[in-house]
C-alpha cells in the first residue's frame, strides 16, 4: 500500500530540507523552495504517490525549482552567500568553521556548477544521472564539476594565503 501525501511529508521533510539547504546555501530559500514544491506535489500526488521512487521525483522538482528560481532571482545572489547555519548545525566533527567556509565557497558557484557539485557529492549521482537531471550531456557535467572544483580550490588557496597566490 502506498503512503499518503501526509505520510510522505512526515517521513521525508527533514531530508528534503537538508537537500534544498545544501543546494541553495540559504536556509530560508530552501524552506521556500521545498514549500513551493510540496504544494505542487500535493496537487499531483495521485500521479506521484504510486511511482516507484516518489522521493527522487520530488527531489527532481526541488532541483528544477532551484534552477528556475536562480534564473529569476539573479539579483538575489548576494543573499545566497548567507549560509544555512541553523539547519546544518548538527555537525559533530568539530570542523564547523571549515564546513561553513566550504559552503560559502559553494554558494558563490554559478547555479549549474553548484547543482552538479551537490548532485555528485551530496546525492552521490553519476555523470549520466546528473546530465539527465540538468538537461545536458555527461561531458558538460564533467566540465561543470571540473570548473567548480577548480574555483573551489582557487578560492581556498586565495582565502588561506590571504594574498591570492
C-alpha positions as CSV (number, residue, x, y, z in Angstrom):
1,X,0.0,0.0,0.0
2,X,1.4,3.4,-1.0
3,X,1.7,6.1,1.7
4,X,-0.5,9.2,1.7
5,X,1.0,12.6,0.9
6,X,1.0,13.5,4.7
7,X,2.9,10.3,5.5
8,X,5.4,11.1,2.7
9,X,6.0,14.6,4.1
10,X,6.2,13.3,7.7
11,X,8.9,10.8,6.7
12,X,10.9,12.9,4.3
13,X,10.6,16.6,5.1
14,X,13.8,16.8,7.0
15,X,15.8,15.1,4.2
16,X,14.2,17.3,1.6
17,X,15.0,20.4,3.6
18,X,18.6,19.3,4.0
19,X,18.9,18.6,0.3
20,X,17.5,22.0,-0.6
21,X,19.6,23.7,2.1
22,X,22.8,22.3,0.6
23,X,21.6,23.1,-2.9
24,X,20.6,26.7,-2.2
25,X,23.1,27.5,0.6
26,X,20.3,29.5,2.2
27,X,18.1,28.1,4.9
28,X,15.2,30.4,4.2
29,X,15.3,30.0,0.5
30,X,15.5,26.2,1.0
31,X,12.3,26.3,3.0
32,X,10.6,28.4,0.3
33,X,11.7,26.0,-2.4
34,X,10.6,22.9,-0.5
35,X,7.3,24.5,0.4
36,X,6.6,25.5,-3.2
37,X,7.5,22.1,-4.5
38,X,5.4,20.3,-1.8
39,X,2.4,22.4,-2.7
40,X,2.7,21.4,-6.3
41,X,3.4,17.8,-5.4
42,X,0.3,17.6,-3.2
43,X,-1.8,18.7,-6.2
44,X,-0.3,15.9,-8.3
45,X,0.0,13.3,-5.5
46,X,-2.4,10.8,-7.2
47,X,0.2,10.6,-10.0
48,X,3.4,10.9,-8.0
49,X,2.5,8.7,-5.0
50,X,2.2,5.4,-6.9
51,X,5.6,6.0,-8.6
52,X,8.4,3.6,-7.9
53,X,10.5,6.5,-6.5
54,X,8.4,9.4,-5.4
55,X,11.3,10.9,-3.3
56,X,13.5,11.0,-6.4
57,X,10.7,12.7,-8.3
58,X,10.2,15.3,-5.6
59,X,14.0,15.9,-5.4
60,X,14.0,16.5,-9.1
61,X,11.2,19.0,-8.6
62,X,13.3,20.8,-6.0
63,X,16.3,20.9,-8.3
64,X,14.2,22.3,-11.1
65,X,12.6,24.9,-8.8
66,X,16.1,25.9,-7.5
67,X,17.5,26.3,-11.1
68,X,14.4,28.2,-12.2
69,X,14.4,30.4,-9.2
70,X,18.1,31.2,-9.7
71,X,17.4,32.3,-13.2
72,X,14.5,34.5,-12.0
73,X,16.4,35.9,-9.0
74,X,19.9,36.6,-10.2
75,X,20.0,39.9,-8.3
76,X,19.5,37.9,-5.1
77,X,23.0,36.3,-5.4
78,X,24.5,38.2,-2.5
79,X,21.9,36.8,-0.1
80,X,22.7,33.3,-1.2
81,X,26.1,33.6,0.4
82,X,24.4,33.8,3.8
83,X,24.9,30.1,4.5
84,X,22.2,27.9,6.1
85,X,23.5,27.9,9.7
86,X,20.6,26.9,11.8
87,X,19.6,23.8,9.7
88,X,23.1,22.5,9.3
89,X,24.4,22.8,12.9
90,X,24.3,19.1,13.7
91,X,27.9,18.5,12.7
92,X,29.8,16.7,15.5
93,X,33.0,16.5,13.5
94,X,34.4,19.7,15.1
95,X,35.3,21.2,11.7
96,X,32.4,23.6,11.7
97,X,34.5,26.6,10.5
98,X,35.9,24.6,7.6
99,X,32.5,23.3,6.7
100,X,30.9,26.8,6.8
101,X,33.8,28.2,4.7
102,X,33.3,25.5,2.1
103,X,29.5,26.1,2.0
104,X,30.2,29.8,1.4
105,X,32.6,28.9,-1.5
106,X,30.0,26.6,-2.9
107,X,27.3,29.3,-2.6
108,X,29.5,31.5,-4.8
109,X,29.5,29.0,-7.7
110,X,27.2,29.5,-10.7
111,X,23.9,27.6,-10.3
112,X,24.5,24.7,-12.6
113,X,28.0,24.1,-11.2
114,X,26.6,24.2,-7.7
115,X,23.9,21.8,-8.7
116,X,26.4,19.4,-10.2
117,X,28.6,19.5,-7.1
118,X,25.6,18.9,-4.8
119,X,24.3,16.1,-7.0
120,X,27.7,14.4,-7.2
121,X,29.0,14.8,-3.7
122,X,25.8,15.1,-1.6
123,X,23.5,12.8,-3.7
124,X,26.3,10.5,-5.0
125,X,24.9,10.7,-8.5
126,X,26.8,9.5,-11.7
127,X,27.6,11.8,-14.6
128,X,24.8,10.3,-16.6
129,X,22.2,10.8,-13.8
130,X,23.4,14.4,-13.3
131,X,23.3,15.0,-17.0
132,X,19.7,13.8,-17.2
133,X,18.7,16.0,-14.2
134,X,20.4,19.1,-15.5
135,X,19.3,18.5,-19.1
136,X,22.8,18.4,-20.6
137,X,25.4,15.9,-21.7
138,X,27.7,13.9,-19.5
139,X,30.7,15.9,-20.9
140,X,29.0,19.1,-19.8
141,X,28.5,17.7,-16.3
142,X,32.2,16.8,-16.2
143,X,33.0,20.4,-17.3
144,X,30.7,21.9,-14.7
145,X,32.4,19.7,-12.0
146,X,35.9,20.5,-13.2
147,X,35.3,24.2,-13.2
148,X,33.6,24.1,-9.8
149,X,36.4,22.2,-8.2
150,X,39.0,24.5,-9.8
151,X,37.1,27.5,-8.5
152,X,36.8,26.0,-5.0
153,X,40.5,25.1,-5.0
154,X,41.5,28.6,-6.2
155,X,39.2,30.3,-3.7
156,X,40.6,28.0,-0.9
157,X,44.2,29.0,-1.9
158,X,43.3,32.7,-2.1
159,X,41.4,32.5,1.3
160,X,44.2,30.5,3.1
161,X,47.2,32.5,1.9
162,X,45.5,35.9,2.0
163,X,47.5,37.3,-1.0
164,X,45.9,35.3,-3.8
165,X,49.0,33.3,-4.7
